């Protein structure tokens, strides 16, 4: 476990702690920040903070980050409703109930697992990690078209789409 310490600038007063943490810690999403807060891994002056805590400025914030677990994603032969596909992108109708990205409790049966099988080595994410670069902001209970970018196009898209 690693520990990070921050001092909140006065101009950040009024901002929610989960949003602020997501801006401070590279790669940390707002929902991951909320999980840290739920696990009482974020404190101010030794007291755990709640998810809805609003900054006042000048707080000393401590974050206990758990060790990262290595995840071995496996391609799975899951039927896909492909709307369009070329050398650069795949557009898929994601069915309601299918989880998009593997995460705790859902390591298989996801859209990522299916795309890894369907696209093989041509599918990649940011920095060459062998994982689809899926463009979305949708949960598992929504059916919607998804776009997955192949290696070459993902590099272009990742520079065009803002970090957050």
N, C-alpha and C positions, 0 to 999 in steps of 0.2 A: 504494500500500500504506500502511495506517495502522498505528500501533503503540499498543498499550494496555499500561499497567503497573499491577500490583497488588502489594500486600503482603498476604500471607495472615495472617489473625488466628490467634492461638494456639488458639482454641477450634475451629478447623477441622482441627486435627491428626487424621490418620488417614483423611481423606476422599480419594477418588480425584480426581485432577486433572481428568479429563474431566467428571465430575459437577459439580465445583466451578466450572469454567469456564462450563458451561451455566447455572449460577445467577448468575454475575457479568455475563455479556454478554447483553444483551437480544436475543432472537430466535435465539440460538445453541443448537442442539440438542446432546445428548450425542454423537450420531454425527458432527456437524459438528466438535465439539471433538476427537473422536478423529482425524478427518481432518487437522485442524491439527497435532495431535501427531505423526501419521505423516509429515507434510510438514516436520517439525522447525521449525514456526513458533511453538512455545511453548518458552520457555527459562527457566531459573532460574540466575541469576548467570552468564549467558552459555553455559550448557550445555543442549542440547536435552533435553526431558523425554520419557519414554515414556508410552504410554497408561495403563499400570497404576501409574504413580507415585502414591504416597500422600503427602499433605501432612504436613509436620512442624510447620508454623506458623512465621511470621516470614519465609518465603521472599519474595524479590523476583521476581515472575513477569512476564515480558514476552511479549506475544502480537503476532505480525505478522499482521494481517488483510489478505487479498488484496482487490483492488478488486472490487466487485460487478459482475456482468455483467447487462445488461438482457436478459431473456428474453421473446421474443414467442411466447406460447402460441397455438396455432391450433386452432379447433374442427375435429373430424374426424367424419365420418359412420361411426361404428363401432356395429354393432348392440349394444343393451343388453337384458339380461333384467330388465325392470322389474317389481318385485313390487308396489309401491304408489307412487302419485304423486298429489299434490294441489298447491295453490297454494304450499305452504310447504316440502314435502320430497319427495325422490325416494328410494325404497329400491330398491337394485339388487343382484342376485346377481352379484358380481364373479367372473369365471372365473379358475381357477388359471392362472398364467402372465402375467396382465395386470398391468402396473405401475400403481400407483395415481396417484402424483404424478410429473410430468416432472422429470427430473434429468439430470445428466451421463450421456450414453450412451443416454438414454431420453427424448428431447424430444417424441416423438410416439407414437401408438398406446396412450396411457394412458387410464385411467378419467377423468381430468380432461379430456383432449381430447374424449372421447366425450360427457361431460356438458355441456361447453361447447357442443357442436353441438346436443344434444338440448334443452337448456334455454334456450339463447340468452341474452338480456339479463336474464332473471329469476334467473340464477345469479350469486352473488357470494360473496366471502370477507370476511375481516376488513378494516375500514377501506375498504370499497367496492372493493377490488381485484377486477378481473374474473377471478375464479378460484373454483372451487367450494370451499365450506366442507365438506370431507368428514370425517365422524367415523369414525376407524379407528385401529387399532394393528396392522396386518397387513402382511405382505410380499407380493410378487408371486406366490409359489408356493402361496399359500393361497386357497382359494375360500371366500367368505363374503359375507353380505349387507352392503352399505355404505349409509350414509345420507348424502345430500347435501342441505344446507339452502338454500332460496331466500333472497334478500336480507333480507326482513322477518324471517323466523324466525332466520336466522344471527346477526343482531344480538342477539336474545334468548339464543340458545344460547351465543354467545361470552362473554356475561356470566355464564352459569350454570356453564360448564365451567371449572375452575381453569386458570390459565395453563400449568401444566406437569402 
